Amino acid sequence: MTDLRDIERLVNSADQWEPPTEAELAAAPLLEGWALIKDADDEDDLPVVMGIITGHPIVPDGTIHFGAECFAMDPDWTWIMTMARLYRLGEPIWANPGEVYGNDD
């Protein structure tokens, strides 16, 4: 399911916060092959980010990781903030990173 309103909401939310510093970004885990996933059954209607993680303090490198619900995102696709932590974004899994996938039941 593609809903660019979700991306617009995340980017607009990012405008309300100070962007992460270079030091914060350098310390953040990296997600490669990432995508935004949306669960139609989620009451908050917020997408989560998933991808192959590197540099997480608990999750082993190379693990497919589902982050917490996202609330802010860099418009240039370099970082995303979830309810739990900041992530650096590498290459997306899809050609168009602005697409949000999930069940549309």
C-alpha positions as CSV (number, residue, x, y, z in Angstrom):
1,M,0.0,0.0,0.0
2,T,1.4,3.4,-0.9
3,D,0.2,6.3,1.1
4,L,2.4,9.4,0.6
5,R,0.5,11.1,3.4
6,D,2.4,8.9,5.8
7,I,5.7,10.1,4.4
8,E,4.6,13.7,4.4
9,R,3.5,13.4,8.0
10,L,6.9,11.9,9.0
11,V,8.8,14.6,7.2
12,N,6.6,17.4,8.6
13,S,7.1,15.9,12.1
14,A,10.9,16.1,11.5
15,D,10.5,19.8,10.9
16,Q,9.2,20.2,14.5
17,W,12.4,18.6,16.0
18,E,16.0,19.5,16.0
19,P,17.7,17.3,13.4
20,P,20.1,14.8,14.9
21,T,23.7,16.0,15.2
22,E,26.5,14.3,13.3
23,A,27.6,12.6,16.5
24,E,24.1,11.3,17.1
25,L,23.9,10.0,13.6
26,A,27.3,8.4,13.8
27,A,26.2,6.5,17.0
28,A,22.9,5.4,15.5
29,P,22.3,1.9,14.2
30,L,22.3,1.5,10.4
31,L,19.4,-0.1,8.5
32,E,20.1,-1.4,5.0
33,G,17.5,-2.9,2.7
34,W,14.9,-1.0,4.7
35,A,11.2,-0.3,4.1
36,L,8.3,1.3,5.9
37,I,5.7,-1.2,6.9
38,K,2.2,-0.4,8.0
39,D,-0.2,-2.6,9.9
40,A,-3.8,-1.8,9.1
41,D,-4.8,-3.2,12.5
42,D,-2.5,-0.7,14.4
43,E,-4.7,1.8,16.2
44,D,-2.0,4.5,16.0
45,D,-1.8,4.1,12.2
46,L,2.0,4.8,12.3
47,P,4.4,2.9,10.1
48,V,7.3,0.9,11.4
49,V,10.7,0.7,9.8
50,M,12.3,-2.7,9.1
51,G,15.7,-3.5,7.6
52,I,18.9,-5.4,8.1
53,I,20.6,-3.8,11.1
54,T,24.2,-3.0,11.9
55,G,25.4,-1.3,15.1
56,H,22.5,-1.9,17.4
57,P,23.4,-2.2,21.1
58,I,21.4,-5.4,21.5
59,V,20.3,-6.8,18.1
60,P,23.1,-8.8,16.3
61,D,24.5,-7.3,13.1
62,G,22.9,-8.8,10.0
63,T,19.5,-9.4,11.7
64,I,16.3,-8.3,10.0
65,H,15.0,-5.8,12.6
66,F,11.6,-4.2,13.0
67,G,11.9,-0.8,14.7
68,A,9.2,0.8,16.8
69,E,6.6,3.2,15.3
70,C,8.1,6.0,13.3
71,F,7.4,9.6,14.1
72,A,9.9,11.7,12.1
73,M,12.0,11.2,9.0
74,D,14.6,13.1,7.1
75,P,13.3,14.2,3.7
76,D,16.5,13.0,2.1
77,W,16.2,9.5,3.5
78,T,19.3,9.6,5.6
79,W,17.7,9.0,9.0
80,I,14.4,8.0,10.7
81,M,13.3,8.5,14.3
82,T,11.2,5.9,16.0
83,M,9.5,5.9,19.4
84,A,12.6,3.9,20.6
85,R,15.6,5.3,18.8
86,L,17.2,7.1,15.9
87,Y,18.3,5.0,12.9
88,R,20.6,5.9,10.0
89,L,19.1,4.8,6.7
90,G,21.2,3.1,4.0
91,E,19.8,1.8,0.7
92,P,16.1,1.0,0.7
93,I,14.8,-2.4,-0.4
94,W,12.4,-0.8,-2.9
95,A,13.2,1.5,-5.7
96,N,10.9,4.1,-4.3
97,P,11.6,4.6,-0.6
98,G,8.5,6.7,-0.2
99,E,6.2,3.7,-0.5
100,V,4.6,2.3,2.6
101,Y,3.8,-1.4,2.5
102,G,1.4,-3.4,4.6
103,N,-1.9,-5.1,4.6
104,D,-4.7,-2.9,3.3
105,D,-7.6,-5.0,4.6
